[in-house]
């Protein structure tokens, strides 16, 4: 039995051995390899595949190369193997993106007149293609991706349309932003002049100088790392040309310094990628320029600082009417700035209002005409944890006392004292929240009162008309004579006669976002 098993194993071994001998000593076959223009004949063992034959020939294939027959095919006598060399390239081609043409109707222009407020510019689109070559000849082109490397800028043409509203005689200069451009009115509301036509005013800073010669304004920046830039323009020039101050990232405050010609003060921020888009420096600098708008002097008054609780949002400042005092407001306090040392002297401190979002509430502040008090909005202290509604208040500086004049006024009352009349009296215009317990989102009524909070009267809106968005109202510089007050209602300029109570709409295209009156 053992002898039989040994015989069978020996037989199997001999068969396997003879098979290996067949594979290694069997006859060869002849094949031809054609590689592009080169041709090579060689002999390979019978049963070889195309891949094996190419390896025996010492030919190297690249990842995209192709063979005919395919690499796994077993060869027979006189087979011709054709190698196709395949390469790829990625081609980047630029294409023109034509600019669009837009028209904007504006009643600030005379009917039929047109002004090109922005020249159009074509954009650039970058297209990427994958191109395949077989033996150096292009065989396919496939679209891969597209990217706009330079956006097209639309051509914007402003066309004048007839205004249906009766002109109003005015004193001083009314400046306003319409469709992101700056306009002024002088003598009459029908006399309107375009002074800045860049179509990029962001409205964060917009102020006429006390002498009505210059306009200070901010422009949205498209440069990476910049939020905006600060500019001035001479309003007395027949062909106004904006002048860049070189000041950037001004979000919370910039304005003229009273009593000092061609002098502004400003506070800066640092752009960040997270909401709201900046961290405030809470600083204050004074900047002077010459008659041509060129920089003359820059002086630091308040150094960069944390700004207290929620100081990341930023502080605001307000000069007294004669320019001798400076007040500040930030999310946790209101006070005075020591102009010599830059120190902040609190007059009123309060808990930070919890907005529940990525913004912080900073009370508006305005000096009284005699520079002895500051009108503002304060959040009354709550002893039982209930939600309180801000009140319109006045801070008496000499007495170091706070008096609440209008309770439940809302977050955005923005009280604004008028100039004094011949009797030395003045009024205070303010906004009152229509829904006081929702004042952060509520619309507002336009009201005025005497300086002690008495004689409160409402001017706008009438029943069934939408209230105002939060804004700072602007008194006529000759209020003692004309009793006029300016505001914006649904994007239109309105003038209120605070003596007779009438409200006159001045514009009707709904494009006004900011106004100043000096």
Secondary structure in CASP SS format (residue, H / E / C, confidence):
PFRMAT SS
TARGET T0000
AUTHOR 0000-0000-0000
METHOD secondary structure of the structure
MODEL  1
X C 1.00
X H 1.00
X H 1.00
X H 1.00
X H 1.00
X H 1.00
X H 1.00
X H 1.00
X H 1.00
X H 1.00
X H 1.00
X H 1.00
X H 1.00
X H 1.00
X H 1.00
X H 1.00
X H 1.00
X H 1.00
X H 1.00
X H 1.00
X H 1.00
X H 1.00
X H 1.00
X H 1.00
X H 1.00
X C 1.00
X C 1.00
X E 1.00
X E 1.00
X E 1.00
X E 1.00
X E 1.00
X E 1.00
X E 1.00
X E 1.00
X C 1.00
X C 1.00
X E 1.00
X E 1.00
X E 1.00
X E 1.00
X E 1.00
X E 1.00
X E 1.00
X E 1.00
X C 1.00
X C 1.00
X C 1.00
X E 1.00
X H 1.00
X H 1.00
X H 1.00
X H 1.00
X H 1.00
X H 1.00
X H 1.00
X C 1.00
X C 1.00
X C 1.00
X C 1.00
X C 1.00
X C 1.00
X C 1.00
X C 1.00
X C 1.00
X E 1.00
X E 1.00
X E 1.00
X C 1.00
X C 1.00
X C 1.00
X C 1.00
X C 1.00
X E 1.00
X C 1.00
X C 1.00
X C 1.00
X C 1.00
X E 1.00
X E 1.00
X E 1.00
X E 1.00
X E 1.00
X E 1.00
X C 1.00
X E 1.00
X E 1.00
X E 1.00
X E 1.00
X E 1.00
X E 1.00
X E 1.00
X E 1.00
X E 1.00
X E 1.00
X E 1.00
X E 1.00
X C 1.00
X C 1.00
X C 1.00
X E 1.00
X E 1.00
X E 1.00
X E 1.00
X E 1.00
X E 1.00
X C 1.00
X C 1.00
X C 1.00
X C 1.00
X C 1.00
X C 1.00
X C 1.00
X E 1.00
X E 1.00
X E 1.00
X E 1.00
X E 1.00
X C 1.00
X C 1.00
X E 1.00
X C 1.00
X E 1.00
X E 1.00
X E 1.00
X E 1.00
X E 1.00
X E 1.00
X E 1.00
X E 1.00
X E 1.00
X E 1.00
X E 1.00
X E 1.00
X C 1.00
X C 1.00
X E 1.00
X E 1.00
X E 1.00
X E 1.00
X E 1.00
X E 1.00
X E 1.00
X E 1.00
X E 1.00
X E 1.00
X E 1.00
X E 1.00
X E 1.00
X E 1.00
X C 1.00
X C 1.00
X E 1.00
X C 1.00
X E 1.00
X E 1.00
X E 1.00
X E 1.00
X E 1.00
X E 1.00
X C 1.00
X C 1.00
X C 1.00
X C 1.00
X C 1.00
X C 1.00
X C 1.00
X C 1.00
X E 1.00
X E 1.00
X E 1.00
X E 1.00
X E 1.00
X E 1.00
X E 1.00
X E 1.00
X E 1.00
X E 1.00
X C 1.00
X C 1.00
X E 1.00
X E 1.00
X E 1.00
X E 1.00
X E 1.00
X E 1.00
X E 1.00
X E 1.00
X C 1.00
X C 1.00
X C 1.00
X E 1.00
X E 1.00
X E 1.00
X E 1.00
X E 1.00
X C 1.00
X C 1.00
X C 1.00
X C 1.00
X E 1.00
X E 1.00
X E 1.00
X E 1.00
X E 1.00
X E 1.00
X E 1.00
X E 1.00
X C 1.00
X C 1.00
X C 1.00
X C 1.00
X C 1.00
X E 1.00
X E 1.00
X E 1.00
X E 1.00
X E 1.00
X E 1.00
X E 1.00
X C 1.00
X C 1.00
X C 1.00
X C 1.00
X C 1.00
X C 1.00
X C 1.00
X E 1.00
X E 1.00
X E 1.00
X E 1.00
X E 1.00
X E 1.00
X E 1.00
X C 1.00
X C 1.00
X C 1.00
X C 1.00
X C 1.00
X C 1.00
X C 1.00
X C 1.00
X E 1.00
X E 1.00
X E 1.00
X E 1.00
X E 1.00
X E 1.00
X C 1.00
X C 1.00
X C 1.00
X C 1.00
X C 1.00
X E 1.00
X E 1.00
X E 1.00
X C 1.00
X C 1.00
X C 1.00
X C 1.00
X C 1.00
X C 1.00
X E 1.00
X E 1.00
X E 1.00
X E 1.00
X C 1.00
X C 1.00
X E 1.00
X E 1.00
X E 1.00
X C 1.00
X C 1.00
X C 1.00
X C 1.00
X C 1.00
X C 1.00
X E 1.00
X E 1.00
X E 1.00
X C 1.00
X C 1.00
X C 1.00
X E 1.00
X E 1.00
X E 1.00
X E 1.00
X E 1.00
X E 1.00
X C 1.00
X C 1.00
X C 1.00
X C 1.00
X C 1.00
X E 1.00
X E 1.00
X E 1.00
X E 1.00
X E 1.00
X E 1.00
X E 1.00
X E 1.00
X C 1.00
X C 1.00
X C 1.00
X C 1.00
X C 1.00
X C 1.00
X C 1.00
X C 1.00
X C 1.00
X C 1.00
X C 1.00
X C 1.00
X C 1.00
X E 1.00
X E 1.00
X E 1.00
X E 1.00
X C 1.00
X C 1.00
X C 1.00
X C 1.00
X C 1.00
X C 1.00
X E 1.00
X E 1.00
X E 1.00
X E 1.00
X E 1.00
X C 1.00
X C 1.00
X E 1.00
X E 1.00
X E 1.00
X E 1.00
X E 1.00
X C 1.00
X C 1.00
X C 1.00
X C 1.00
X C 1.00
X C 1.00
X E 1.00
X E 1.00
X E 1.00
X E 1.00
X E 1.00
X E 1.00
X C 1.00
X C 1.00
X C 1.00
X C 1.00
X C 1.00
X C 1.00
X C 1.00
X C 1.00
X C 1.00
X C 1.00
X C 1.00
X C 1.00
X C 1.00
X C 1.00
X C 1.00
X E 1.00
X E 1.00
X E 1.00
X C 1.00
X C 1.00
X C 1.00
X C 1.00
X C 1.00
X E 1.00
X E 1.00
X E 1.00
X E 1.00
X E 1.00
X E 1.00
X C 1.00
X C 1.00
X C 1.00
X C 1.00
X C 1.00
X C 1.00
X C 1.00
X C 1.00
X C 1.00
X C 1.00
X C 1.00
X C 1.00
X E 1.00
X E 1.00
X E 1.00
X E 1.00
X E 1.00
X E 1.00
X C 1.00
X C 1.00
X C 1.00
X C 1.00
X E 1.00
X E 1.00
X E 1.00
X E 1.00
X E 1.00
X E 1.00
X C 1.00
X C 1.00
X C 1.00
X C 1.00
X C 1.00
X C 1.00
X C 1.00
X C 1.00
X C 1.00
X E 1.00
X E 1.00
X C 1.00
X C 1.00
X C 1.00
X C 1.00
X C 1.00
X C 1.00
X C 1.00
X C 1.00
X C 1.00
X E 1.00
X E 1.00
X E 1.00
X E 1.00
X E 1.00
X E 1.00
X E 1.00
X C 1.00
X C 1.00
X H 1.00
X H 1.00
X H 1.00
X C 1.00
X C 1.00
X C 1.00
X C 1.00
X C 1.00
X E 1.00
X E 1.00
X E 1.00
X E 1.00
X E 1.00
X E 1.00
X E 1.00
X C 1.00
X C 1.00
X C 1.00
X C 1.00
X C 1.00
X C 1.00
X E 1.00
X E 1.00
X E 1.00
X E 1.00
X C 1.00
X C 1.00
X C 1.00
X C 1.00
X C 1.00
X C 1.00
X C 1.00
X E 1.00
X C 1.00
X C 1.00
X C 1.00
X C 1.00
X C 1.00
X E 1.00
X E 1.00
X C 1.00
X C 1.00
X C 1.00
X H 1.00
X H 1.00
X H 1.00
X H 1.00
X C 1.00
X E 1.00
X E 1.00
X E 1.00
X E 1.00
X E 1.00
X E 1.00
X C 1.00
X C 1.00
X E 1.00
X E 1.00
X E 1.00
X E 1.00
X E 1.00
X E 1.00
X C 1.00
X C 1.00
X C 1.00
X C 1.00
X C 1.00
X E 1.00
X E 1.00
X E 1.00
X C 1.00
X C 1.00
X C 1.00
X C 1.00
X C 1.00
X C 1.00
X E 1.00
X E 1.00
X E 1.00
X E 1.00
X E 1.00
X E 1.00
X C 1.00
END
